[in-house]
Amino acid sequence: MRSDADIAGPMADPVPGPRTESQGDDVSRETPPPMDDTPIGRAAQLAVEALGRAGEGLPRPEQTRIMVVANQKGGVGKTTTTVNLAASLALHGARVLVVDLDPQGNASTALGIDHHAEVPSIYDVLVESKPLAEVVQPVPDVEGLFCAPATIDLAGAEIELVSLVARESRLHRAITAYEQPLDYVLIDCPPSLGLLTVNAMVAGAEVLIPIQCEYYALEGLGQLLRNVDLVRGHLNPSLHVSTILLTMYDGRTRLASQVADEVRSHFGEEVLRTSIPRSVRISEAPSYGQTVLTYDPGSSGSLSYLEAAREIALRGVGIRYDDRNAHLGSPNNQQSMSEGINQ
């Protein structure tokens, strides 16, 4: 769905901004159009309203909420959802950390974070036991938002982790040792169910699953949910699917509404009321190293992510998590977990 800024009517100016109209030889005057009479003006008003709502603030969680954004199906909007929800929560006044666990590093790119091979990254945290604080970088343009970037080195981490002690809980230990105050940690997982995703599930208490409103939307979710059950049974009893977010929703098609109805019938209250529309602006923003919140604050995609973040924040008031340290690092649990994942 395009924002108002994407659509120009026949009377819209080809170049935005005030016009200079000449009246006579030496008389000119500025005649800016009324704010609500042009597509550009309406988009500007939406931007102001969106940023105004973002600045209102939301209740902060009693303790850090660690959310795992996962779906083994590719192209469903995992990274887009991670970075835009993180930016939305930060604009609402929260302190948010994005952990990029995808070797492609798309979340790092979208947040404008340098992540070439020499940059300290989440690979060093998982494999070399480097403190998380030494790799976290602040995100430009969004106060309160931070990122632990991924580099190409992470592509080999699945193999390197196999021989390490407590391989499933290394990310959890790193986040636990991180001393800076955080309201949310959002972990962007790769489109697979290997050790990187298991590390994310051991570290977090909530799983957020983006589901695109297209054919075969629920394909592959069975294995993801089985893995959530395995991790909960052996390594992290607090883990649960807390949030389902419908993405790429196109209200012009019957298929989108049918998929939305099917997802809501399967998952019930876990599905957010807000859905994310298919949007050119959301797709364009990462190429500029930005989230859609800073790239086009008045777009439909930006407003939708702000509203989804508001729902997530309000749903989480009063959530408490169990102390799971006693469950981590047990050789029996690690062995049975690995056997289950490999089946």
DALINKA-V346999 format. One record per run of one state. SS is the DSSP state (H for helix, E for strand, C for the rest). FROM is the first residue (numbers start at 1). TO is the last residue. Records with the same first field share a line. If there is no record, write none. Layout:
SS = FROM-TO / FROM-TO
This chain:
C = 1-3 / 7-19 / 23-27 / 31-38 / 55-64 / 70-77 / 92-95 / 101-105 / 111-121 / 129-131 / 135-135 / 139-144 / 149-151 / 162-166 / 178-183 / 189-194 / 204-205 / 213-220 / 235-239 / 248-248 / 250-253 / 272-276 / 278-279 / 289-291 / 296-299 / 316-324 / 328-330 / 343-343
H = 4-6 / 39-54 / 78-91 / 106-110 / 122-128 / 132-134 / 152-161 / 167-177 / 195-203 / 221-234 / 254-270 / 280-288 / 292-295 / 300-315 / 325-327 / 331-342
E = 20-22 / 28-30 / 65-69 / 96-100 / 136-138 / 145-148 / 184-188 / 206-212 / 240-247 / 249-249 / 271-271 / 277-277
